[in-house]
């Protein structure tokens, strides 16, 4: 099956059509950056309010900075969802999620026991590094330019030789007029 062919629900099963639509939707946005940022916010917001039961003993991890942890976690989750639907804020969201991840270290149980910290940090870095793809016409133009550049690569070790419009000799008006020697002073 050609992955670039249009998918119609009548041709494929509905699950396959949903998969291809999701794949196309995911391909034009920083999906993984949003997912990592969203996953990073969950442990940061959850751990300060979690209870761990070991038999009859309850261990509460509640801290005085629980509200700060909740705010950081909710902001990271919001930034993760915003990255999916507003690709234009990727630089802001990337910087904000990295800063929130760093702030979560002292505020929120070492950034959700380093789990939320690492996910938010990776998500912010992915958001900063993501760039929208070029349209198909621009890619074709780049491919044509690369093919044209390959035709000039006939020199030794792939170094291009002189083109038809260039002269192979130096004149008095070029930088190499003195036989290639430079004089200072």
C-alpha positions in Angstrom: 0.0 0.0 0.0 1.3 3.4 -0.9 1.6 5.5 2.3 1.1 8.7 0.2 -2.1 7.6 -1.4 -5.3 9.2 -0.1 -7.1 6.9 2.3 -10.9 6.5 1.9 -13.0 4.8 4.5 -14.7 2.7 1.8 -11.3 1.2 0.7 -9.9 0.2 4.1 -11.1 -0.8 7.4 -12.1 2.0 9.7 -9.2 1.3 12.0 -6.7 1.6 9.2 -8.3 4.9 8.0 -8.1 6.3 11.6 -4.5 5.2 11.8 -3.5 7.0 8.6 -5.4 10.1 9.6 -3.7 10.2 12.9 -0.3 9.6 11.3 -0.9 12.5 8.9 -2.0 14.7 11.8 1.0 13.7 13.9 3.4 14.4 11.0 2.7 18.1 10.8 3.2 19.1 14.4 5.7 18.5 17.3 3.7 15.5 18.5 6.5 13.8 20.5 7.5 17.1 22.1 3.9 17.6 23.3 3.6 14.0 24.5 6.9 14.1 26.5 6.0 17.4 28.0 2.5 16.2 29.0 3.9 13.0 30.5 6.5 15.0 32.4 3.7 17.1 34.1 1.8 14.1 35.4 4.4 12.8 38.0 5.3 16.4 39.1 1.6 17.1 39.9 0.8 13.6 41.2 3.6 12.7 43.7 3.1 15.5 46.2 -0.5 14.3 46.7 0.1 10.5 46.5 -0.3 8.1 49.4 1.7 4.8 49.5 0.3 2.0 51.6 2.5 -0.7 52.9 0.3 -3.0 55.0 -1.1 -0.9 57.8 1.4 1.9 57.3 0.5 4.9 55.1 3.3 7.0 53.7 2.2 10.4 52.6 4.5 12.4 50.3 2.6 15.6 50.8 4.8 18.7 51.1 4.3 22.3 51.9 5.1 23.1 48.2 2.1 21.0 47.0 0.4 23.9 45.4 3.6 24.8 43.5 3.9 21.3 42.3 0.3 21.3 41.1 0.8 24.5 39.2 4.0 23.3 37.6 2.4 20.0 36.6 -0.8 21.6 35.2 1.3 24.1 33.2 3.4 21.3 31.7 0.3 19.4 30.8 -1.2 22.5 29.2 2.0 23.2 27.3 2.1 19.6 26.0 -1.5 19.9 24.7 -0.8 23.3 23.3 2.1 22.0 21.3 -0.2 19.6 19.5 -2.7 22.3 18.5 -0.6 25.5 18.2 2.6 24.7 16.4 3.6 28.4 16.3 4.2 28.5 20.0 6.8 25.7 19.9 9.8 28.0 20.9 7.9 29.5 23.8 6.6 26.2 25.0 10.0 24.6 24.7 11.7 27.3 26.8 8.8 27.4 29.3 8.8 23.6 29.8 12.6 23.5 30.3 12.4 26.3 32.8 9.4 24.6 34.6 11.3 21.3 34.7 14.3 23.0 36.3 12.1 24.8 38.8 10.4 21.5 39.7 13.6 20.1 41.1 13.6 22.1 44.3 9.8 22.6 44.4 8.3 19.2 43.6 10.0 16.3 45.2 13.1 16.5 43.0 10.9 17.0 39.9 8.6 14.1 40.5 11.6 11.9 41.6 13.5 12.9 38.4 10.9 11.1 36.2 8.8 14.2 35.4 11.9 16.4 35.3 13.5 14.2 32.6 10.3 13.9 30.5 9.7 17.6 30.6 13.3 18.4 29.8 13.3 16.1 26.8 9.9 17.4 25.7 11.1 21.0 25.8 14.3 20.2 23.9 12.2 18.4 21.2 9.9 21.4 21.0 12.8 23.7 20.4 14.4 21.5 17.8 11.3 20.8 15.8 10.9 22.7 12.6 7.9 22.5 10.2 8.5 20.6 7.0 8.9 22.2 3.7 6.0 22.0 1.2 6.4 19.5 -1.6 7.2 22.2 -4.2 10.1 23.6 -2.1 11.5 20.1 -1.7 11.4 19.5 -5.5 13.3 22.8 -6.0 15.9 21.7 -3.5 16.2 18.3 -5.2 16.7 20.1 -8.5 19.4 22.3 -7.0 21.2 19.3 -5.5 21.1 17.5 -8.9 22.5 20.6 -10.6 25.3 20.8 -8.0 26.3 17.2 -8.6 26.9 18.0 -12.3 29.7 20.4 -11.3 31.4 17.9 -8.9 33.7 16.5 -11.6 37.0 17.7 -10.2 39.4 15.8 -8.0 37.9 14.5 -4.7 34.5 16.0 -5.7 35.8 19.6 -5.8 33.9 21.4 -8.5 35.9 22.8 -11.5 35.3 26.1 -13.2 31.9 26.7 -14.7 31.3 27.8 -18.2 30.9 31.5 -17.1 34.1 31.5 -15.1 37.6 32.1 -16.5 40.3 29.7 -15.6 43.0 32.4 -15.5 43.7 35.4 -13.3 43.6 38.9 -14.6 45.0 42.1 -13.1 41.7 42.9 -11.5 41.5 39.7 -9.4 43.0 39.0 -6.1 45.6 36.7 -7.7 47.1 39.4 -9.9 50.6 39.0 -8.3 50.9 35.3 -9.0 48.9 34.5 -5.8 51.3 36.3 -3.5 50.0 39.0 -1.1 52.0 41.9 0.0 51.6 43.7 3.3 52.7 47.2 3.8 
